[in-house]
Amino acid sequence: MLPILVACLALAALAAGYVFYSRYLAAVLFRLRSDEPVPALEFQDGVDHVPTPRGVLWGHHFSSIAGAAPILGPAMAIVWGWLPALIWIVVGVIFMGAAHDFGALVLSVRHGGQTVGNLAERYISPRARVLFLLVIFFLIWLVGAVFAFAIAGLFTKFPASILPVNLEILVAVCLGVWGYKWKRALLWPSLAVLMGLYLVIFGSASGSIPVPQEGSLLLSLDFWLVGLMIYAFIASSLPVWVLLQPRDLINSHQLVVGLVALYLGFFLAAPEFHAPLVGEISNLPAVFPLLFVTIACGAISGFHGLVSSGTTSKQLACMTDARPIGYGAMLVEASLAILATMAVACGLWGGADHTHAFDFLSATIHSNAVEGRLPLPQVGQALMAFVHGAAGFLQSLGIPMAVGQTVIAVLVISFAATSLDTALRIQRLVLAELGAVYRVRALSNRWLAGALAAGSVLLLIYADYEQGAKSLWPVFGATNQVLAGFTLAICALYLRSMGRRSWAFGVPAVIVMAITFTAMAVQIARDFRAEKWLVTSVGAAVAVLATFIALESALAWRRAPKARERA
């Protein structure tokens, strides 16, 4: 019963964080008002600036930030033990991650929907804007490659997921037309689509609907890697109402149903921990500082600030919606990260031998250590452990293992695909901003910028093809966290300029940056010794950019005396 008690305590802490801490941030520090002007109404254009009902926007925002990362990070970090992972997820999300997402959203809305890159120019320095944009470019570059590997790997391992996921995309376009062009409500149609999706999943998993067989082009990793970049290019260039909003609404329903079912199955199964309290596996990288960059999106993620300021701020219809969307969605993501930790720490692999998901990862780590490679699982291996472990929880509800695996695979792929095309949309905007800085007018064309964003990710994918994104994950985590630290610093500088207490963002900014700079140094040295020149170069470039931004931030703090209190 210990895992159930631990999970309940963790979820209760998240609920308390929303009730008390988010209310403090909203009412005392940011002083949100429902009558504040918002960019979605001021600059409505039908492409990026579209005022959106709170429920629909919550679904888009959550689906965009969740992706595969809150599953991948804990599934990989469980090798250090379940206790360090859970402590970092719970404490990190309440005081850092959710506050970060909320703050980035509020600041962007109050500055005309500007991204955190532009906010860096305003609150740090003009030089910081370009440096910030370059860090963002590297982060999105890595996000695209990591998530593409994750999706492609799951398609090839679970072919029954191919039809449901792609059918959902086509139906979502129809929903977008229904809601935006015909001005009809989306809630009930999206729920009907969800029910149809589950029927297709059951048919594919049970064999009633044919699935691709071995040797089919649809089970080729290369087919999906290239196809996903073509899809992301098109999806990221379309108006948000065509695909982004309706598909994300369906995905948010998927997650709510999936989380409820998985937690119910977890409680009914009453499993025991199979992973250790604290990792005892030899040859592992040090828990400090690498745990804190391995688990990123479940605790705090710079990518979320890009979503908040890049897409969500341009769709927010009422300022007070920022609290449930910015802070609340991040807490729900943390509940997914907690579940991912439990699925790998307690979940069965499936089959008659009662193998545990953690045993699979342990064997992978041992094999990597013996062969002299970084003793962490690949992205695909970590996802496989989660899918099998979570399907074991669903099995306690009477759902067959094959169907459960397909349900979980579709869930993970759907969120990863959402993050993928949201990332490419943000990258398109970043390229446009860089084009404005360096007077390259062609980059303002969304189709050209989208093609460059997708093409650059494809090049990175094949540069790290043999590693399956395992080499990229620590670099992604470090880049992600350093961007989160700087976004927290911008929020602190904003509050300081308003004459309000800034400790709620200033202290987390210092903690996150200190940990992340240490992790970057450790990882760059490790990659250099292993002669991984690509990731060493990317990590070193990000470290140099981050160092300059940190210096600029310190100078900005010194030259920005606290303003007199404003109403």
VOGU-3710 file (C-alpha; in Angstrom, 3 decimals, decimal comma):
1> mlpilvacla> 0,000/0,000/0,000  3,016/2,339/0,235  2,858/3,456/-3,441  -0,820/4,423/-3,042  -0,077/6,477/0,070  2,872/8,184/-1,621  0,805/9,027/-4,713  -2,069/10,424/-2,625  0,290/12,649/-0,636  1,877/13,929/-3,841
11> laalaagyvf> -1,502/14,726/-5,434  -2,721/16,432/-2,241  0,372/18,657/-2,309  -0,398/19,675/-5,903  -3,988/20,547/-4,957  -2,789/22,664/-2,027  -0,349/24,453/-4,323  -3,170/25,482/-6,654  -5,571/26,561/-3,897  -3,064/28,621/-1,903
21> ysrylaavlf> 0,122/29,444/-3,810  -1,392/30,170/-7,220  -3,998/32,410/-5,560  -1,188/34,362/-3,903  0,586/34,814/-7,234  -2,604/35,853/-9,053  -4,114/38,163/-6,438  -1,109/39,636/-4,605  1,778/39,680/-7,077  0,152/39,940/-10,525
31> rlrsdepvpa> -3,231/41,393/-9,445  -5,165/39,917/-12,348  -8,388/41,610/-13,477  -11,046/40,196/-15,777  -11,380/43,531/-17,622  -7,716/43,772/-18,684  -7,109/44,095/-22,447  -5,774/40,945/-24,133  -3,907/40,577/-27,449  -6,346/37,952/-28,774
41> lefqdgvdhv> -9,045/40,633/-28,948  -6,818/43,613/-29,775  -4,941/41,978/-32,659  -7,390/39,313/-33,816  -6,229/38,005/-37,224  -7,732/34,529/-37,559  -4,277/32,883/-37,787  -2,324/33,254/-34,529  -4,429/35,802/-32,580  -7,758/34,053/-31,973
51> ptprgvlwgh> -9,840/34,627/-28,774  -10,622/31,154/-27,476  -12,995/29,782/-24,791  -11,182/28,800/-21,603  -11,906/25,067/-21,916  -10,653/24,863/-25,489  -7,553/26,928/-24,730  -6,813/24,882/-21,613  -6,869/21,796/-23,813  -4,507/23,363/-26,351
61> hfssiagaap> -2,115/24,662/-23,714  -2,022/21,438/-21,743  -1,600/19,250/-24,810  1,224/21,479/-26,054  3,211/21,502/-22,821  2,631/17,860/-21,878  3,964/15,975/-24,880  6,099/12,962/-24,094  8,523/14,799/-21,806  6,684/14,386/-18,448
71> ilgpamaivw> 6,670/10,664/-19,211  10,173/10,376/-20,625  11,931/12,310/-17,880  10,592/10,331/-14,901  10,907/7,037/-16,806  14,608/7,740/-17,329  15,208/9,308/-13,915  13,679/6,379/-12,008  17,127/4,763/-12,178  18,116/7,119/-9,337
81> gwlpaliwiv> 15,202/5,836/-7,266  11,553/6,838/-6,951  11,950/9,164/-3,958  14,337/11,727/-5,530  12,168/11,780/-8,664  8,924/12,410/-6,771  10,394/15,066/-4,467  11,742/17,041/-7,415  8,456/16,745/-9,340  6,225/17,898/-6,455
91> vgvifmgaah> 8,388/20,657/-4,955  9,662/21,802/-8,337  6,240/22,155/-9,955  4,515/24,010/-7,106  7,162/26,660/-6,485  8,971/26,751/-9,831  7,352/25,070/-12,817  3,719/26,153/-12,471  4,755/29,640/-11,322  7,074/29,866/-14,359
101> dfgalvlsvr> 4,307/28,959/-16,841  1,826/31,289/-15,165  4,277/34,189/-15,020  5,339/33,836/-18,651  1,685/33,833/-19,737  0,754/36,919/-17,701  3,784/38,926/-18,829  3,245/38,048/-22,474  -0,433/39,044/-22,367  0,430/42,349/-20,660
111> hggqtvgnla> 3,015/43,095/-23,349  0,914/42,582/-26,453  1,516/38,829/-26,791  5,299/39,203/-27,101  7,452/36,114/-26,665  9,935/35,753/-23,822  12,674/36,663/-26,309  11,213/40,133/-26,784  10,570/40,430/-23,059  14,274/39,764/-22,500
121> eryisprarv> 15,074/42,892/-24,514  12,706/44,960/-22,392  13,732/43,720/-18,950  17,348/42,593/-19,420  18,995/44,320/-22,414  18,785/44,609/-26,229  21,720/42,185/-26,526  19,880/39,659/-24,384  17,045/39,469/-26,907  19,221/38,005/-29,672
131> lfllviffli> 21,034/35,712/-27,241  17,685/34,568/-25,853  16,321/33,881/-29,328  19,375/31,784/-30,164  18,947/29,700/-26,987  15,277/29,229/-27,910  16,292/28,153/-31,403  18,614/25,473/-30,013  15,947/24,293/-27,560  13,243/23,930/-30,220
141> wlvgavfafa> 15,762/22,230/-32,489  16,374/19,607/-29,802  12,672/19,306/-28,866  11,746/18,543/-32,468  14,335/15,791/-32,811  13,614/14,140/-29,450  9,845/14,078/-29,935  10,125/12,879/-33,545  12,216/9,903/-32,381  9,674/9,210/-29,627
151> iaglftkfpa> 6,668/9,217/-31,982  8,354/7,253/-34,765  9,590/4,634/-32,292  6,124/4,103/-30,825  4,531/3,805/-34,280  6,963/1,030/-35,202  6,617/-0,789/-31,853  2,827/-0,456/-31,612  1,431/-0,531/-35,182  -2,140/-0,631/-33,865
161> silpvnleil> -1,665/3,028/-32,867  -1,066/4,247/-36,429  -4,671/4,388/-37,659  -6,226/5,985/-34,524  -3,627/8,772/-34,319  -3,784/9,731/-37,985  -7,564/9,439/-38,144  -7,790/11,801/-35,185  -5,836/14,441/-37,135  -8,210/14,272/-40,110
171> vavclgvwgy> -11,333/14,462/-37,921  -9,830/17,379/-35,943  -9,642/19,454/-39,142  -13,382/18,875/-39,657  -14,007/19,923/-36,054  -11,994/23,101/-36,632  -14,213/24,079/-39,559  -17,309/23,199/-37,503  -16,241/25,434/-34,624  -14,587/28,394/-36,339
181> kwkrallwps> -16,368/28,728/-39,671  -19,828/27,573/-38,602  -19,558/29,010/-35,056  -20,730/25,796/-33,395  -19,751/24,490/-29,943  -16,903/21,972/-29,885  -17,402/20,195/-26,559  -19,959/17,525/-27,481  -18,580/16,835/-30,988  -15,087/16,445/-29,517
191> lavlmglylv> -16,397/13,984/-26,911  -18,122/12,010/-29,678  -14,839/11,928/-31,595  -13,102/10,632/-28,458  -15,580/7,762/-28,179  -15,016/6,931/-31,843  -11,265/7,046/-31,251  -11,540/4,426/-28,508  -13,609/2,188/-30,789  -10,908/2,393/-33,467
201> ifgsasgsip> -8,226/1,663/-30,857  -10,102/-1,427/-29,656  -10,628/-2,607/-33,236  -6,966/-2,155/-34,157  -5,637/-3,746/-30,963  -8,014/-6,707/-31,072  -7,343/-7,483/-34,737  -10,800/-6,527/-36,006  -9,191/-3,728/-38,004  -6,073/-4,728/-39,996
211> vpqegsllls> -2,780/-3,190/-38,902  0,524/-2,922/-40,795  2,580/-6,108/-40,736  6,330/-6,631/-40,534  8,044/-5,421/-43,697  5,436/-2,715/-44,359  6,646/0,795/-45,176  4,428/2,019/-42,336  6,708/0,229/-39,854  9,828/1,951/-41,144
221> ldfwlvglmi> 11,462/4,385/-38,715  12,727/6,533/-41,598  9,247/6,780/-43,118  7,862/8,271/-39,924  10,813/10,547/-39,185  10,519/12,199/-42,600  6,716/12,077/-42,579  6,518/13,705/-39,159  8,623/16,651/-40,325  6,367/17,140/-43,342
231> yafiasslpv> 3,320/16,963/-41,065  4,841/19,381/-38,528  5,746/21,843/-41,297  2,156/21,937/-42,569  0,487/21,882/-39,131  2,701/24,659/-37,722  1,948/26,943/-40,677  -1,834/26,558/-40,665  -4,124/28,894/-38,662  -4,523/27,638/-35,089
241> wvllqprdli> -8,244/26,943/-35,489  -7,728/24,485/-38,373  -5,919/21,751/-36,440  -4,172/22,986/-33,306  -7,203/23,897/-31,193  -9,647/21,091/-32,102  -7,062/18,309/-31,937  -5,736/19,605/-28,626  -9,266/19,675/-27,232  -9,662/15,991/-28,141
251> nshqlvvglv> -6,263/15,256/-26,614  -7,188/17,031/-23,379  -10,241/14,753/-23,104  -7,939/11,790/-23,797  -5,695/12,810/-20,972  -8,475/13,355/-18,432  -9,999/9,951/-19,249  -6,556/8,330/-19,348  -5,405/9,816/-16,048  -8,608/8,856/-14,256
261> alylgfflaa> -8,470/5,297/-15,645  -4,767/4,878/-14,902  -5,009/6,192/-11,360  -8,087/4,023/-10,745  -6,246/1,001/-12,118  -3,221/1,892/-10,005  -5,314/2,078/-6,835  -7,147/-1,181/-7,618  -3,933/-3,011/-8,473  -2,348/-1,831/-5,190
271> pefhaplvge> 1,154/-2,588/-6,514  4,376/-2,527/-4,559  7,493/-0,568/-5,439  9,920/-2,590/-7,509  12,343/0,283/-8,028  14,504/1,217/-5,035  13,820/4,174/-2,766  17,161/5,610/-3,859  19,046/4,137/-6,791  21,598/1,448/-6,012
281> isnlpavfpl> 22,712/0,766/-9,571  26,451/1,268/-10,013  28,014/3,313/-12,808  25,107/5,765/-12,936  25,704/9,490/-13,502  25,451/11,499/-10,285  21,927/12,177/-9,070  23,016/15,779/-8,540  22,795/17,656/-10,812  21,680/15,397/-13,686
291> lfvtiacgai> 18,379/14,308/-12,117  17,206/17,929/-12,244  17,689/18,207/-15,994  16,547/14,665/-16,795  13,145/15,424/-15,240  12,329/18,718/-16,896  8,715/19,058/-18,051  7,263/17,252/-15,046  8,785/19,820/-12,675  9,832/22,932/-14,639
301> sgfhglvssg> 10,394/23,503/-18,327  11,577/26,472/-20,354  9,644/25,103/-23,321  6,430/25,824/-21,428  7,317/29,512/-21,276  7,615/29,454/-25,059  4,153/27,913/-25,359  2,692/30,398/-22,854  4,154/33,419/-24,632  4,276/32,012/-28,157
311> ttskqlacmt> 0,768/30,652/-28,732  -1,398/30,633/-25,579  -1,047/34,368/-24,836  -2,395/35,139/-28,316  -5,553/33,110/-27,669  -6,389/34,081/-24,065  -9,842/35,705/-24,080  -9,867/36,840/-20,419  -6,922/37,657/-18,161  -8,256/35,741/-15,158
321> darpigygam> -8,205/32,572/-17,270  -4,408/32,720/-16,977  -4,451/31,099/-13,527  -6,241/27,814/-14,383  -4,504/27,642/-17,773  -0,976/28,727/-16,827  -0,658/27,357/-13,301  -3,375/24,694/-13,296  -2,376/22,911/-16,500  1,185/22,513/-15,224
331> lveaslaila> -0,075/20,812/-12,055  -2,046/18,334/-14,142  1,124/17,648/-16,105  2,918/16,988/-12,829  0,200/14,452/-11,958  1,066/12,725/-15,241  4,750/12,756/-14,268  3,885/11,216/-10,888  1,902/8,501/-12,658  4,817/7,867/-15,049
341> tmavacglwg> 7,109/7,409/-12,055  4,672/4,924/-10,523  4,166/3,060/-13,808  7,876/2,344/-14,165  8,543/1,865/-10,443  5,600/-0,523/-9,896  4,139/-1,525/-13,256  4,237/-5,004/-14,763  5,817/-5,475/-18,175  3,060/-7,867/-19,235
351> gadhthafdf> 2,978/-11,556/-19,909  3,109/-14,592/-17,669  6,597/-14,000/-16,271  5,506/-10,934/-14,231  8,554/-8,961/-15,285  8,566/-5,375/-14,007  9,148/-2,301/-16,153  12,025/-1,266/-13,904  13,789/-4,587/-14,566  13,752/-3,805/-18,287
361> lsatihsnav> 15,392/-0,419/-17,703  17,896/-1,940/-15,282  18,964/-4,463/-17,909  19,336/-1,643/-20,439  21,470/0,393/-18,047  23,690/-2,617/-17,271  24,177/-3,337/-20,972  25,087/0,270/-21,712  27,535/0,403/-18,797  29,264/-2,818/-19,906
371> egrlplpqvg> 29,643/-1,453/-23,430  31,052/1,848/-22,167  28,075/3,991/-23,228  26,156/6,506/-21,143  24,225/4,209/-18,754  20,811/5,687/-19,387  18,036/4,217/-21,555  17,205/5,552/-24,990  14,060/7,618/-25,484  12,273/4,656/-27,090
381> qalmafvhga> 13,285/2,285/-24,285  12,009/4,639/-21,579  8,699/5,086/-23,392  8,353/1,318/-23,822  8,772/0,871/-20,066  6,026/3,419/-19,398  3,609/1,981/-21,982  3,944/-1,548/-20,593  3,814/-0,410/-16,960  0,757/1,816/-17,492
391> agflqslgip> -1,004/-0,917/-19,499  -0,464/-3,163/-16,479  -2,522/-0,702/-14,408  -5,322/-0,735/-17,021  -5,287/-4,528/-16,919  -6,605/-4,331/-13,353  -9,719/-2,658/-14,829  -10,324/-5,660/-17,082  -8,775/-4,070/-20,180  -6,683/-6,605/-22,159
401> mavgqtviav> -2,958/-5,893/-22,185  -2,815/-5,415/-25,985  -5,671/-2,905/-25,922  -4,181/-1,127/-22,912  -0,807/-0,812/-24,610  -2,441/0,698/-27,686  -4,482/3,133/-25,582  -1,341/4,350/-23,809  0,700/4,475/-27,029  -1,986/6,586/-28,742
411> lvisfaatsl> -2,119/8,878/-25,712  1,649/9,426/-25,687  1,893/9,868/-29,468  -0,997/12,349/-29,523  0,646/14,581/-26,927  4,096/14,275/-28,462  2,697/15,237/-31,881  0,991/18,272/-30,354  4,249/19,404/-28,777  6,065/18,745/-32,034
421> dtalriqrlv> 3,944/21,009/-34,203  3,613/23,627/-31,446  7,409/23,642/-31,200  7,738/24,126/-34,957  5,181/26,955/-34,822  7,240/28,669/-32,114  10,423/28,077/-34,129  8,749/29,761/-37,102  8,044/32,813/-34,940  11,611/32,777/-33,584
431> laelgavyrv> 13,020/32,745/-37,124  10,733/35,639/-38,012  12,032/37,606/-35,009  15,646/36,854/-35,925  14,828/37,918/-39,486  13,501/41,223/-38,150  16,685/41,756/-36,122  19,016/41,035/-39,058  16,672/42,473/-41,729  16,052/39,199/-43,550
441> ralsnrwlag> 12,503/39,924/-44,694  12,011/36,492/-46,280  11,843/34,914/-42,813  8,587/36,736/-42,151  6,958/34,350/-44,641  5,428/31,659/-42,435  5,763/28,917/-45,065  9,460/29,589/-45,669  10,219/29,901/-41,951  8,241/26,722/-41,274
451> alaagsvlll> 10,160/24,828/-43,944  13,499/25,975/-42,497  12,394/24,962/-38,991  11,318/21,472/-40,074  14,321/20,958/-42,341  16,841/21,865/-39,627  15,218/19,381/-37,213  15,411/16,637/-39,846  19,144/17,281/-40,253  19,645/16,941/-36,482
461> iyadyeqgak> 17,618/13,730/-36,417  19,887/12,031/-38,901  23,011/13,447/-37,290  22,059/11,573/-34,078  20,257/8,686/-35,785  22,300/5,851/-34,244  21,815/7,117/-30,690  18,026/7,368/-30,979  18,067/10,803/-29,282  19,736/9,395/-26,143
471> slwpvfgatn> 22,666/11,767/-26,635  20,310/14,681/-27,230  18,155/14,213/-24,117  20,614/15,548/-21,490  21,478/18,507/-23,762  17,771/19,163/-24,293  17,150/18,987/-20,548  19,955/21,425/-19,717  18,940/23,879/-22,452  15,336/23,610/-21,342
481> qvlagftlai> 16,151/24,354/-17,722  18,495/27,251/-18,414  15,768/28,912/-20,471  13,336/28,338/-17,586  15,777/30,026/-15,212  16,005/33,103/-17,410  12,224/33,272/-17,837  11,873/33,229/-14,046  14,456/36,039/-13,899  12,401/38,129/-16,352
491> calylrsmgr> 9,307/37,633/-14,165  11,313/38,714/-11,111  12,601/41,819/-12,928  9,052/42,703/-13,973  7,780/42,481/-10,384  10,783/44,463/-9,149  10,033/47,216/-11,661  6,452/47,319/-10,339  7,655/47,657/-6,752  6,319/44,248/-5,719
501> rswafgvpav> 7,969/41,336/-3,963  10,055/39,365/-6,455  11,329/36,510/-4,279  8,713/34,064/-5,606  10,471/34,193/-8,983  13,941/35,476/-8,086  14,844/32,648/-5,683  13,720/29,851/-8,065  15,606/31,604/-10,896  18,874/31,476/-8,952
511> ivmaitftam> 18,325/27,837/-7,889  17,432/26,640/-11,388  20,343/28,464/-13,031  22,871/27,245/-10,458  21,813/23,616/-10,862  21,574/23,840/-14,637  24,967/25,478/-15,172  26,520/22,710/-13,062  24,692/20,054/-15,069  25,757/21,639/-18,358
521> avqiardfra> 29,392/21,611/-17,299  29,187/17,946/-16,242  27,407/16,909/-19,438  29,715/18,831/-21,798  32,762/17,260/-20,146  31,177/13,792/-20,367  30,263/14,219/-24,056  33,723/15,587/-24,871  35,439/12,582/-23,282  33,091/10,278/-25,214
531> ekwlvtsvga> 33,978/12,152/-28,463  30,337/13,039/-29,149  31,215/16,101/-31,133  27,702/17,104/-32,213  26,153/17,240/-28,755  29,376/18,669/-27,297  29,243/21,532/-29,810  25,547/22,221/-29,225  25,972/22,068/-25,445  29,010/24,349/-25,531
541> avavlatfia> 27,211/26,867/-27,762  24,227/26,967/-25,409  26,548/27,290/-22,384  28,314/30,298/-23,903  25,020/31,994/-24,799  23,594/31,234/-21,348  26,666/32,673/-19,608  26,300/35,979/-21,423  22,558/36,117/-20,667  23,283/35,420/-16,988
551> lesalawrra> 25,763/38,312/-16,876  23,274/40,602/-18,625  20,568/39,536/-16,142  22,792/40,322/-13,151  23,586/43,752/-14,562  19,894/44,398/-15,226  19,061/43,515/-11,634  21,670/45,948/-10,322  20,630/48,870/-12,505  16,881/48,386/-11,931
561> pkarera> 16,086/49,957/-8,537  12,792/48,982/-7,060  10,021/51,245/-8,322  7,473/52,760/-6,015  4,451/50,588/-5,362  1,876/50,854/-8,126  -1,791/50,038/-7,991
//
